[in-house]
């Protein structure tokens, strides 16, 4: 049982009331005592050491002093008004200064009383002072609640105006812990607590906010991280199980003529072992009678398109239609060209539907879809239009799924009475820990090897001062018949500056590579879709030697003859973006190169990104480094991803805890899916508590 104590509205805590309660709800989403205890510190300050005033150094981050206030006065007028107190210990005197809360300070601070002062020392006019220090009266109660490691909490400007800074929040947390002794129930079954050797939940809350020592703090973090990851995993795995019971998938009982003919006669190369493994997993799914909901991860050039096509052929062999949705017209058109070429000689009708498809062609596609004459439809967002109706859609494939929102995908899946099987593809490698949460209700397949004959892309880091060397190498490659991308960063906040960078770069390229010997093209976000397509088309036909571009060429474009990628101001790109851009080359048989060009001024993170790119072509290794650098929210793109709101866990470092928590959740769902056993009643009760605000982790896919 969750109990009523943790559900007590935050307004009822002494020192909160209606106004502060409303602020805590609006600013921090703290609605009850349980929410406050789950608002965890972001760091801790060691309060075991006391300094003397004559030991102070301006480089010290924080200091703690013990002494007495010997005098106080209010100095200045209006906005310059401040309270200045002289604080004395047995080694000297230091000034304490406050610019706010002067009225309250005058009534609460007393001269001659012993205080513990905590804050950052600074030097002003050759003398040390501490601005806005924390001041605690030395008495038995304060010393009893004094932790050796002081918790620091994030606050906001609005909260600070109501004295709810880190210190104010800490006082409220202490009040809940004092009142909650013996009232904080467990939220895990006793056997899990015993098996994992966890401290109690009440002890974990106490130690996370008021740690006695670093060892107990570590135990508290372990327990609370497990709690969080257990319930996220449980919710997602439960949703997956419910979906499989509700949505009965079409049973593709046979592998027939289409699949076998393609495999024997049209397949242009031997499948890799990774491709064979993924196809076997998909075959098992679609033959089981359960609804397939699978994520296919594969690095750039790993052969996802062949797997997608052979998956669609499974649908055709069983009398169903299939469709593939891509994020851009160029990518959809490339899929159409490659798939129609691969199916040459087979009696399969493949259509292409995009925003620029002519009305007469659209009508014909609509008719053929309804009659069943159209077997496979490829396209963009145009596929989700209400007019697009299928006779018997059995397989939906979504390419670069992160470019589409949940609602857009749902519209496509509703094109049939029973939902079709779903295969989601991404070339953005996702670390295993992120995939287990971000796509927790999907099965995950990975193509983790490149087709034979692909040469790894050579990546080198060069500084701006190497410009002549870079130009010389580019000319060598063009003389060999190769083509080159030169990419400039585009950051929304400074689009004008970036556009200038791009156009300056274009002009310098035109000067260094003059006509008629060379042809330099340009493509950027300010161009119309039609103009972009024209530039890209010219590059595809090898009428342009060098394409100067922004990141609009990041996804999906396949130009096998392009062998060099030059990334300007590479320090301004994230790791994932650098890897995606590099993947635009290396698609042909020739050796390809990626040149990362930067200034000399590089942050530690930028150096690590560049070193990682030069060291490895492995997208999953790169994704792990990216996760450590940026965190899961940034990596997934929180707007569309629906990442859970992690309060204490960190997917970059807590993979082992996540695995343990997920396995424990899976075991319970297999043994007792309804949580009807007495030992699991605690789970049902806690799920009701966390779902009171309708947090929905199950929509993550």
C-alpha positions as CSV (number, residue, x, y, z in Angstrom):
1,X,0.0,0.0,0.0
2,X,1.3,3.4,-0.9
3,X,-0.3,5.0,2.1
4,X,-1.6,8.5,2.4
5,X,1.4,10.3,3.8
6,X,3.3,10.6,0.5
7,X,0.1,11.6,-1.3
8,X,-0.5,14.5,1.1
9,X,-0.9,17.7,-1.0
10,X,2.3,19.8,-0.8
11,X,0.2,22.9,0.5
12,X,-0.3,21.0,3.8
13,X,3.4,21.0,4.6
14,X,4.3,23.5,7.3
15,X,6.0,26.5,5.6
16,X,4.4,26.0,2.2
17,X,0.7,27.1,2.0
18,X,-1.3,27.9,-1.1
19,X,1.0,30.5,-2.8
20,X,4.2,28.5,-2.4
21,X,2.3,25.3,-3.2
22,X,1.1,26.7,-6.5
23,X,4.7,27.8,-7.4
24,X,6.1,24.3,-6.6
25,X,3.4,22.7,-8.8
26,X,4.0,25.1,-11.7
27,X,7.8,25.3,-11.5
28,X,8.9,21.9,-10.4
29,X,5.7,19.7,-10.8
30,X,5.8,19.0,-7.1
31,X,2.2,18.3,-6.0
32,X,2.6,16.1,-2.9
33,X,5.0,14.9,-0.3
34,X,6.1,12.0,-2.5
35,X,7.0,14.4,-5.3
36,X,9.1,16.5,-3.0
37,X,11.1,13.5,-1.8
38,X,11.6,12.5,-5.4
39,X,13.0,15.9,-6.2
40,X,16.6,14.8,-5.9
41,X,19.8,17.0,-5.4
42,X,21.9,17.7,-8.4
43,X,25.2,17.7,-6.4
44,X,26.6,17.7,-2.9
45,X,28.9,20.0,-1.0
46,X,31.2,18.6,1.7
47,X,30.3,20.3,5.0
48,X,32.7,18.3,7.2
49,X,35.5,20.9,7.0
50,X,35.5,24.2,8.8
51,X,37.9,27.0,7.6
52,X,39.3,30.0,9.4
53,X,38.9,33.4,8.0
54,X,42.7,33.9,7.7
55,X,42.8,30.7,5.4
56,X,40.5,32.1,2.8
57,X,41.4,32.1,-0.9
58,X,39.4,33.6,-3.8
59,X,39.8,30.3,-5.7
60,X,37.9,28.3,-3.1
61,X,34.5,27.2,-4.4
62,X,32.7,27.2,-1.0
63,X,33.9,27.6,2.6
64,X,32.3,26.9,6.0
65,X,33.1,29.1,9.0
66,X,32.0,29.0,12.6
67,X,31.9,32.2,14.7
68,X,29.8,35.1,15.8
69,X,28.2,38.2,14.2
70,X,29.7,41.2,16.0
71,X,27.9,44.0,14.1
72,X,25.2,44.6,11.4
73,X,24.2,47.6,9.4
74,X,22.1,48.5,6.4
75,X,24.2,50.4,3.8
76,X,23.1,52.4,0.7
77,X,19.7,53.4,-0.6
78,X,17.1,52.1,-3.1
79,X,18.6,49.5,-5.4
80,X,22.0,49.8,-3.9
81,X,20.7,49.0,-0.4
82,X,22.4,46.0,1.3
83,X,22.9,44.4,4.7
84,X,26.5,44.1,5.8
85,X,27.4,42.0,8.9
86,X,30.9,41.6,10.4
87,X,31.5,38.0,11.2
88,X,34.3,37.0,13.6
89,X,36.1,33.8,14.4
90,X,39.3,33.3,16.5
91,X,41.5,34.1,13.4
92,X,39.9,37.3,12.1
93,X,36.9,39.1,10.7
94,X,35.0,38.8,7.3
95,X,32.1,40.7,5.9
96,X,28.8,39.0,5.1
97,X,26.7,40.8,2.5
98,X,23.0,40.4,1.5
99,X,21.2,42.4,-1.2
100,X,17.8,40.8,-0.7
101,X,15.6,39.8,2.3
102,X,17.0,42.6,4.4
103,X,13.9,43.1,6.5
104,X,13.8,39.4,7.4
105,X,17.5,39.3,8.1
106,X,17.3,42.3,10.5
107,X,14.7,40.6,12.6
108,X,16.2,37.1,12.6
109,X,20.0,37.6,12.9
110,X,21.4,38.4,16.4
111,X,24.8,39.8,17.3
112,X,26.7,37.7,19.8
113,X,25.0,34.5,18.7
114,X,27.2,31.6,17.4
115,X,26.5,30.7,13.7
116,X,27.8,28.4,11.0
117,X,28.3,30.4,7.8
118,X,28.5,28.7,4.4
119,X,29.2,30.4,1.0
120,X,31.6,31.4,-1.7
121,X,34.4,33.8,-0.7
122,X,35.2,36.7,-3.0
123,X,37.5,39.7,-2.8
124,X,36.2,43.3,-3.0
125,X,38.4,46.3,-2.4
126,X,41.1,44.1,-1.2
127,X,38.9,42.5,1.5
128,X,37.2,39.1,1.6
129,X,33.4,38.9,1.8
130,X,30.7,36.3,1.3
131,X,27.6,37.4,-0.6
132,X,24.3,35.8,0.4
133,X,25.8,33.1,2.7
134,X,23.8,30.4,4.4
135,X,23.6,31.1,8.1
136,X,22.6,28.5,10.7
137,X,22.4,29.1,14.4
138,X,24.6,26.6,16.3
139,X,22.1,24.5,18.4
140,X,21.5,20.9,19.0
141,X,18.6,20.4,16.6
142,X,20.5,22.1,13.7
143,X,23.6,20.1,14.4
144,X,21.6,16.8,14.5
145,X,20.1,17.4,11.1
146,X,23.4,18.7,9.7
147,X,24.6,16.3,7.0
148,X,28.3,16.0,6.2
149,X,27.4,16.2,2.5
150,X,25.0,19.1,1.9
151,X,22.5,18.5,-0.9
152,X,22.1,21.2,-3.5
153,X,18.8,21.6,-5.5
154,X,17.9,23.3,-8.7
155,X,15.5,26.2,-8.2
156,X,14.1,29.0,-10.4
157,X,13.9,32.8,-10.3
158,X,10.2,32.6,-9.3
159,X,10.9,30.2,-6.5
160,X,13.8,32.2,-5.2
161,X,11.5,35.3,-4.8
162,X,9.5,33.1,-2.3
163,X,12.7,32.0,-0.5
164,X,12.6,28.6,-2.2
165,X,16.2,28.5,-3.3
166,X,18.3,25.4,-2.8
167,X,18.4,26.1,0.9
168,X,14.6,26.7,1.1
169,X,13.8,23.5,-0.7
170,X,16.2,21.6,1.6
171,X,14.3,22.9,4.6
172,X,11.0,21.5,3.2
173,X,12.6,18.1,2.4
174,X,13.8,17.9,6.0
175,X,10.4,18.7,7.3
176,X,8.8,15.9,5.3
177,X,11.6,13.4,6.4
178,X,11.0,14.4,10.1
179,X,7.2,14.0,9.8
180,X,7.5,10.8,7.7
181,X,9.4,8.6,10.0
182,X,7.8,5.1,9.7
183,X,5.2,6.4,7.2
184,X,7.1,5.8,3.9
185,X,6.1,2.4,2.6
186,X,8.0,0.0,0.3
187,X,7.3,0.0,-3.4
188,X,9.2,-3.2,-4.3
189,X,8.4,-6.8,-3.4
190,X,10.4,-8.1,-0.4
191,X,12.2,-10.7,-2.5
192,X,13.6,-8.1,-4.9
193,X,14.8,-6.0,-2.0
194,X,16.4,-9.1,-0.4
195,X,18.0,-10.4,-3.6
196,X,19.4,-7.0,-4.5
197,X,20.5,-6.3,-0.9
198,X,18.9,-2.9,-1.0
199,X,18.5,-0.6,1.9
200,X,14.9,0.3,2.8
201,X,13.1,2.9,0.7
202,X,12.7,5.2,3.7
203,X,16.4,5.0,4.4
204,X,17.2,5.6,0.8
205,X,15.2,8.9,0.8
206,X,16.8,10.0,4.0
207,X,20.3,9.3,2.7
208,X,19.8,10.8,-0.7
209,X,18.8,14.1,0.9
210,X,20.8,14.0,4.1
211,X,23.7,11.6,3.5
212,X,25.6,10.4,6.5
213,X,28.6,9.3,4.4
214,X,29.5,8.6,0.8
215,X,29.0,4.9,1.1
216,X,25.3,5.2,2.3
217,X,24.8,7.9,-0.4
218,X,25.9,5.4,-3.0
219,X,23.5,2.7,-1.6
220,X,20.6,5.2,-1.7
221,X,21.4,6.2,-5.3
222,X,21.5,2.5,-6.3
223,X,18.1,1.8,-4.6
224,X,16.3,4.8,-6.0
225,X,17.7,4.4,-9.6
226,X,16.6,0.7,-9.6
227,X,13.1,1.8,-8.4
228,X,12.8,4.3,-11.2
229,X,14.1,2.0,-14.0
230,X,12.1,-0.9,-12.7
231,X,8.8,1.0,-13.0
232,X,9.7,2.5,-16.4
233,X,10.6,-1.0,-17.7
234,X,7.5,-2.6,-16.1
235,X,5.2,-0.1,-17.7
236,X,6.7,-0.5,-21.2
237,X,6.9,-4.3,-21.1
238,X,3.4,-4.5,-19.8
239,X,2.2,-2.2,-22.6
240,X,4.0,-4.4,-25.1
241,X,2.3,-7.5,-23.7
242,X,-1.1,-5.7,-23.8
243,X,-0.6,-4.6,-27.4
244,X,0.3,-8.2,-28.5
245,X,-2.9,-9.5,-26.9
246,X,-5.1,-6.7,-28.4
247,X,-3.6,-6.5,-31.9
248,X,-3.5,-9.9,-33.6
249,X,-1.2,-9.6,-36.5
250,X,-1.7,-11.2,-39.9
251,X,-0.1,-14.6,-40.1
252,X,2.3,-14.8,-43.0
253,X,2.2,-18.6,-43.2
254,X,4.4,-19.1,-46.2
255,X,7.5,-17.9,-48.0
256,X,6.5,-18.2,-51.6
257,X,7.4,-17.3,-55.2
258,X,8.1,-13.6,-54.8
259,X,10.6,-14.0,-52.0
260,X,12.3,-17.2,-53.4
261,X,12.6,-15.8,-56.9
262,X,14.2,-12.6,-55.6
263,X,16.5,-14.6,-53.4
264,X,17.6,-17.0,-56.1
265,X,17.7,-14.7,-59.2
266,X,17.7,-11.0,-58.3
267,X,19.7,-10.6,-55.1
268,X,22.8,-8.8,-56.3
269,X,25.1,-10.0,-53.6
270,X,25.4,-12.5,-50.8
271,X,23.6,-11.4,-47.6
272,X,25.7,-10.7,-44.6
273,X,25.2,-12.9,-41.5
274,X,23.7,-9.9,-39.7
275,X,21.1,-9.4,-42.5
276,X,20.2,-13.1,-42.5
277,X,19.8,-13.0,-38.7
278,X,17.4,-10.0,-38.9
279,X,15.4,-11.6,-41.7
280,X,15.0,-14.7,-39.5
281,X,13.7,-12.6,-36.6
282,X,11.2,-10.8,-38.9
283,X,10.1,-14.2,-40.4
284,X,9.5,-15.6,-36.9
285,X,7.4,-12.5,-36.0
286,X,5.2,-12.4,-39.0
287,X,4.7,-16.2,-39.0
288,X,3.6,-16.2,-35.3
289,X,0.1,-14.6,-35.7
290,X,1.2,-11.8,-33.3
291,X,1.5,-8.2,-34.4
292,X,5.1,-7.3,-35.3
293,X,6.4,-4.1,-33.9
294,X,10.2,-4.2,-34.6
295,X,13.0,-1.6,-34.7
296,X,15.7,-2.2,-37.2
297,X,19.0,-0.5,-36.4
298,X,21.7,-0.5,-39.0
299,X,24.6,1.8,-39.6
300,X,24.8,3.8,-42.9
301,X,25.4,1.4,-45.8
302,X,24.7,-1.8,-43.8
303,X,22.0,-3.0,-46.2
304,X,18.7,-2.1,-44.5
305,X,17.0,-1.5,-47.8
306,X,17.5,-5.1,-49.0
307,X,16.1,-6.3,-45.6
308,X,13.1,-4.0,-46.0
309,X,12.4,-5.2,-49.6
310,X,12.6,-8.9,-48.6
311,X,10.3,-8.2,-45.7
312,X,7.8,-6.6,-48.1
313,X,8.0,-9.6,-50.3
314,X,6.9,-11.8,-47.4
315,X,3.7,-9.7,-47.3
316,X,3.2,-10.1,-51.1
317,X,3.7,-13.9,-50.9
318,X,0.7,-14.0,-48.4
319,X,-1.6,-11.9,-50.5
320,X,-0.9,-8.5,-48.7
321,X,0.3,-5.1,-49.9
322,X,3.2,-3.3,-48.4
323,X,4.4,0.4,-48.1
324,X,7.5,2.2,-47.2
325,X,7.5,5.8,-45.9
326,X,10.6,8.0,-46.1
327,X,11.2,11.5,-44.7
328,X,12.1,13.3,-47.9
329,X,11.2,13.2,-51.6
330,X,14.8,12.6,-52.6
331,X,15.1,9.6,-50.3
332,X,11.7,8.2,-51.4
333,X,12.7,8.6,-55.0
334,X,16.0,6.8,-54.4
335,X,14.2,3.9,-52.7
336,X,11.9,3.7,-55.7
337,X,14.8,3.6,-58.1
338,X,16.8,1.0,-56.2
339,X,13.8,-1.2,-55.4
340,X,12.4,-1.2,-59.0
341,X,15.9,-2.0,-60.3
342,X,16.2,-4.9,-57.8
343,X,12.8,-6.3,-58.8
344,X,13.5,-6.1,-62.6
345,X,11.9,-9.0,-64.4
346,X,9.5,-9.8,-61.6
347,X,5.8,-9.1,-62.0
348,X,5.5,-6.7,-59.1
349,X,3.8,-3.3,-59.4
350,X,5.7,-0.6,-57.4
351,X,4.4,3.0,-57.0
352,X,5.9,6.3,-55.8
353,X,3.7,8.9,-54.1
354,X,5.1,12.2,-52.9
355,X,3.9,15.8,-52.6
356,X,5.0,16.5,-56.2
357,X,3.3,13.5,-57.8
358,X,1.0,14.7,-60.6
359,X,-2.8,14.5,-60.0
360,X,-3.3,12.1,-62.9
361,X,-0.7,9.7,-61.5
362,X,-2.1,10.0,-58.0
363,X,-5.6,9.0,-59.3
364,X,-4.1,5.9,-60.9
365,X,-2.2,5.0,-57.8
366,X,-5.3,5.4,-55.6
367,X,-7.3,3.1,-58.0
368,X,-4.6,0.4,-58.1
369,X,-4.2,0.4,-54.3
370,X,-7.9,-0.2,-53.8
371,X,-8.1,-2.9,-56.5
372,X,-5.0,-4.6,-55.2
373,X,-3.0,-4.1,-58.5
374,X,-0.4,-2.0,-56.7
375,X,1.7,-4.3,-54.6
376,X,4.2,-1.9,-53.0
377,X,3.9,1.8,-52.5
378,X,6.8,4.0,-51.6
379,X,6.5,7.6,-50.6
380,X,6.7,10.5,-48.1
381,X,4.1,12.0,-45.8
382,X,1.7,11.8,-48.8
383,X,1.1,8.2,-47.8
384,X,-0.9,9.2,-44.7
385,X,-3.4,11.3,-46.6
386,X,-7.0,10.1,-46.1
387,X,-7.5,9.5,-49.9
388,X,-4.7,6.8,-49.8
389,X,-6.6,3.6,-49.2
390,X,-5.3,0.0,-49.6
391,X,-7.1,-3.1,-50.4
392,X,-5.1,-5.2,-48.0
393,X,-2.1,-3.5,-46.3
394,X,-0.1,-6.1,-44.4
395,X,3.3,-4.5,-43.9
396,X,4.4,-0.9,-43.1
397,X,8.0,0.1,-43.1
398,X,9.1,3.5,-41.8
399,X,12.6,4.8,-42.7
400,X,14.5,7.2,-40.5
401,X,11.5,7.0,-38.1
402,X,12.8,9.8,-35.8
403,X,11.7,12.2,-38.6
404,X,8.1,11.3,-38.1
405,X,5.8,12.0,-35.1
406,X,3.8,9.3,-33.3
407,X,0.5,10.6,-34.8
408,X,1.9,10.5,-38.4
409,X,2.9,6.9,-38.0
410,X,-0.4,6.0,-36.4
411,X,-2.3,7.3,-39.4
412,X,-0.4,5.0,-41.6
413,X,-1.0,2.0,-39.4
414,X,-4.8,2.7,-39.4
415,X,-5.0,2.1,-43.2
416,X,-6.3,-1.4,-42.4
417,X,-9.0,-2.8,-40.1
418,X,-6.3,-4.8,-38.3
419,X,-3.1,-3.0,-37.9
420,X,-0.4,-4.1,-40.3
421,X,3.0,-5.4,-39.2
422,X,5.4,-2.6,-38.5
423,X,9.1,-2.4,-39.2
424,X,10.8,0.9,-38.1
425,X,14.3,1.5,-39.6
426,X,16.9,3.9,-38.4
427,X,20.5,4.6,-39.5
428,X,21.1,6.5,-36.3
429,X,22.8,4.0,-34.0
430,X,21.1,4.0,-30.6
431,X,23.0,2.8,-27.5
432,X,21.5,-0.3,-26.0
433,X,20.4,1.4,-22.8
434,X,18.6,4.1,-24.7
435,X,16.9,1.6,-27.0
436,X,15.7,-0.4,-24.0
437,X,13.8,2.7,-22.7
438,X,13.1,4.8,-25.8
439,X,11.8,1.7,-27.7
440,X,11.0,-0.5,-24.7
441,X,7.8,-1.8,-26.3
442,X,9.5,-2.7,-29.5
443,X,11.6,-5.7,-30.4
444,X,15.0,-4.5,-31.5
445,X,17.1,-6.0,-34.4
446,X,20.6,-4.8,-35.3
447,X,22.6,-5.1,-38.6
448,X,26.1,-4.7,-37.1
449,X,28.3,-5.5,-40.1
450,X,28.8,-3.9,-43.5
451,X,28.5,-5.8,-46.8
452,X,31.8,-7.3,-48.1
453,X,33.9,-5.0,-50.3
454,X,33.0,-1.8,-48.4
455,X,36.2,0.1,-47.5
456,X,36.2,1.9,-44.1
457,X,36.1,5.7,-44.6
458,X,39.4,7.3,-43.6
459,X,38.8,10.3,-41.3
460,X,41.3,13.0,-40.5
461,X,41.2,16.2,-38.4
462,X,42.8,19.3,-40.0
463,X,43.0,22.9,-38.9
464,X,42.0,26.0,-40.9
465,X,45.7,26.6,-41.6
466,X,45.8,23.5,-43.7
467,X,43.5,25.0,-46.4
468,X,45.9,24.7,-49.3
469,X,46.6,21.1,-48.5
470,X,42.8,20.4,-48.4
471,X,42.3,22.1,-51.8
472,X,45.2,20.1,-53.3
473,X,43.7,16.8,-52.1
474,X,40.3,17.8,-53.4
475,X,41.8,18.5,-56.9
476,X,43.5,15.1,-56.9
477,X,40.2,13.4,-56.2
478,X,38.3,15.3,-58.8
479,X,41.0,14.4,-61.4
480,X,40.3,10.8,-60.5
481,X,36.6,11.4,-61.4
482,X,35.3,11.6,-57.8
483,X,32.9,14.1,-56.3
484,X,33.1,16.1,-53.1
485,X,30.7,17.4,-50.4
486,X,31.7,20.5,-48.4
487,X,29.3,21.0,-45.5
488,X,28.9,24.1,-43.3
489,X,27.1,24.1,-39.9
490,X,23.6,25.5,-39.5
491,X,22.6,26.5,-36.0
492,X,19.1,28.0,-35.8
493,X,20.0,30.8,-33.4
494,X,22.4,32.3,-35.8
495,X,21.0,31.4,-39.2
496,X,22.1,34.7,-40.8
497,X,25.7,34.2,-39.7
498,X,25.7,30.5,-40.9
499,X,24.3,31.5,-44.2
500,X,27.1,34.0,-44.6
501,X,29.6,31.3,-43.7
502,X,28.1,29.0,-46.3
503,X,28.1,31.7,-49.1
504,X,31.6,32.8,-48.2
505,X,32.7,29.2,-48.4
506,X,30.9,28.8,-51.8
507,X,32.6,31.9,-53.2
508,X,36.1,30.7,-52.0
509,X,35.4,27.3,-53.6
510,X,34.5,29.0,-56.9
511,X,37.7,31.0,-56.8
512,X,39.8,27.9,-55.9
513,X,38.0,25.7,-58.4
514,X,37.1,28.0,-61.4
515,X,35.0,27.1,-64.4
516,X,35.1,25.5,-66.9
517,X,37.5,23.0,-65.4
518,X,35.3,22.6,-62.3
519,X,31.7,23.0,-61.4
520,X,30.7,24.0,-57.9
521,X,27.0,23.7,-56.7
522,X,25.2,24.9,-53.6
523,X,22.3,23.6,-51.5
524,X,20.9,25.1,-48.3
525,X,17.8,25.5,-46.2
526,X,16.7,28.8,-47.7
527,X,16.2,27.2,-51.2
528,X,12.8,25.9,-52.3
529,X,12.3,22.2,-52.4
530,X,12.3,22.3,-56.2
531,X,15.7,24.2,-56.3
532,X,17.2,21.7,-53.8
533,X,16.1,18.8,-56.0
534,X,17.6,20.4,-59.1
535,X,21.0,20.9,-57.3
536,X,20.9,17.4,-55.9
537,X,19.9,16.0,-59.2
538,X,22.8,17.7,-60.9
539,X,25.2,16.2,-58.3
540,X,23.7,12.8,-58.7
541,X,24.3,13.0,-62.5
542,X,28.0,14.0,-61.9
543,X,27.5,17.5,-63.5
544,X,28.7,19.1,-60.3
545,X,32.2,18.3,-58.9
546,X,31.8,20.0,-55.5
547,X,28.5,20.4,-53.6
548,X,28.7,23.2,-50.9
549,X,25.8,22.4,-48.5
550,X,24.4,22.7,-45.0
551,X,23.2,19.6,-43.2
552,X,20.2,19.2,-45.6
553,X,22.2,16.4,-47.2
554,X,22.5,14.6,-43.8
555,X,20.0,11.8,-44.4
556,X,19.6,9.2,-47.0
557,X,21.1,10.7,-50.2
558,X,23.1,8.0,-52.1
559,X,25.8,9.3,-54.5
560,X,28.2,6.3,-54.9
561,X,30.7,8.5,-56.9
562,X,31.1,11.0,-54.0
563,X,34.3,10.0,-52.1
564,X,35.2,13.0,-50.0
565,X,33.3,14.7,-47.2
566,X,34.8,18.0,-46.0
567,X,33.1,19.3,-42.8
568,X,33.9,22.9,-42.0
569,X,33.8,24.1,-38.4
570,X,33.4,20.5,-37.4
571,X,33.7,21.4,-33.7
572,X,30.2,22.9,-34.0
573,X,28.6,19.6,-34.9
574,X,27.4,16.9,-32.5
575,X,28.9,13.4,-32.8
576,X,25.7,11.8,-34.2
577,X,25.6,14.5,-36.9
578,X,29.2,14.1,-37.9
579,X,28.7,10.4,-38.2
580,X,25.6,10.8,-40.4
581,X,27.4,13.3,-42.6
582,X,30.3,11.0,-43.0
583,X,27.9,8.3,-44.1
584,X,27.1,10.3,-47.3
585,X,30.4,9.0,-48.7
586,X,31.9,5.5,-48.8
587,X,28.9,4.2,-50.8
588,X,31.0,3.1,-53.8
589,X,33.9,0.7,-54.3
590,X,36.5,3.6,-54.1
591,X,38.4,4.6,-51.0
592,X,36.5,7.5,-49.3
593,X,37.7,10.2,-47.0
594,X,36.2,12.5,-44.3
595,X,38.1,15.7,-43.5
596,X,37.1,17.4,-40.2
597,X,38.2,21.1,-40.4
598,X,38.3,23.2,-37.2
599,X,39.9,26.3,-35.7
600,X,42.7,25.8,-33.1
601,X,40.4,26.8,-30.2
602,X,38.7,23.5,-29.1
603,X,36.8,22.6,-25.9
604,X,37.5,19.3,-24.2
605,X,34.2,17.9,-25.5
606,X,35.0,19.0,-29.1
607,X,38.4,17.3,-28.9
608,X,36.8,14.1,-27.7
609,X,34.2,14.2,-30.5
610,X,36.9,14.7,-33.2
611,X,39.2,12.0,-31.7
612,X,36.2,9.5,-31.6
613,X,35.4,10.2,-35.3
614,X,39.1,9.7,-36.3
615,X,39.4,6.5,-34.3
616,X,36.3,4.6,-35.3
617,X,33.6,4.1,-38.0
618,X,31.5,2.0,-35.6
619,X,28.2,3.9,-35.2
620,X,27.3,2.2,-31.9
621,X,30.6,3.0,-30.3
622,X,30.1,6.6,-31.5
623,X,26.5,6.6,-30.1
624,X,27.8,5.5,-26.7
625,X,30.3,8.4,-26.5
626,X,27.6,10.8,-27.7
627,X,25.2,9.5,-25.0
628,X,27.9,10.2,-22.3
629,X,28.6,13.7,-23.7
630,X,25.0,14.9,-24.4
631,X,22.7,12.8,-22.3
632,X,19.6,10.8,-23.4
633,X,17.2,13.8,-23.9
634,X,19.4,15.6,-26.4
635,X,20.4,12.4,-28.1
636,X,16.8,11.3,-28.7
637,X,15.3,14.6,-29.4
638,X,12.9,15.0,-26.5
639,X,10.1,16.7,-28.5
640,X,9.4,13.7,-30.5
641,X,10.9,10.9,-28.5
642,X,8.7,10.9,-25.4
643,X,11.6,10.0,-23.2
644,X,10.6,9.3,-19.6
645,X,11.4,12.1,-17.2
646,X,14.3,10.6,-15.4
647,X,14.6,12.0,-11.9
648,X,17.8,10.2,-10.8
649,X,18.9,7.7,-13.5
650,X,21.4,8.4,-16.2
651,X,21.2,6.1,-19.2
652,X,24.8,6.9,-20.1
653,X,26.1,5.3,-16.9
654,X,23.4,3.2,-15.4
655,X,23.1,0.5,-18.1
656,X,23.9,-2.3,-15.6
657,X,21.1,-1.2,-13.2
658,X,18.7,-0.8,-16.1
659,X,19.4,-4.4,-17.2
660,X,18.8,-5.7,-13.6
661,X,15.6,-3.7,-13.3
662,X,14.3,-4.8,-16.6
663,X,15.0,-8.5,-15.9
664,X,13.2,-8.2,-12.6
665,X,10.2,-6.5,-14.2
666,X,10.1,-9.1,-17.0
667,X,10.2,-12.0,-14.4
668,X,7.3,-10.6,-12.5
669,X,5.2,-10.0,-15.7
670,X,5.8,-13.6,-16.7
671,X,4.9,-15.0,-13.3
672,X,2.2,-12.7,-12.2
673,X,1.0,-10.2,-15.0
674,X,-2.0,-9.0,-12.9
675,X,0.1,-8.5,-9.7
676,X,-2.5,-10.6,-7.9
677,X,0.0,-12.5,-5.6
678,X,0.2,-11.0,-2.1
679,X,3.9,-10.1,-2.5
680,X,3.2,-8.1,-5.6
681,X,0.3,-6.0,-4.3
682,X,2.8,-3.3,-3.5
683,X,3.5,-3.0,-7.3
684,X,-0.2,-2.5,-8.1
685,X,-0.5,0.1,-5.4
686,X,2.6,2.0,-6.5
687,X,1.5,2.0,-10.1
688,X,-1.7,3.7,-9.1
689,X,0.3,6.3,-7.2
690,X,2.7,7.1,-10.1
691,X,-0.2,7.1,-12.6
692,X,-2.3,9.6,-10.7
693,X,-0.9,12.3,-13.0
694,X,-1.4,10.1,-16.0
695,X,2.3,9.8,-16.8
696,X,2.3,7.6,-19.9
697,X,5.6,6.0,-20.6
698,X,4.0,3.5,-22.9
699,X,3.6,5.9,-25.9
700,X,7.4,6.0,-26.3
701,X,7.5,4.1,-29.6
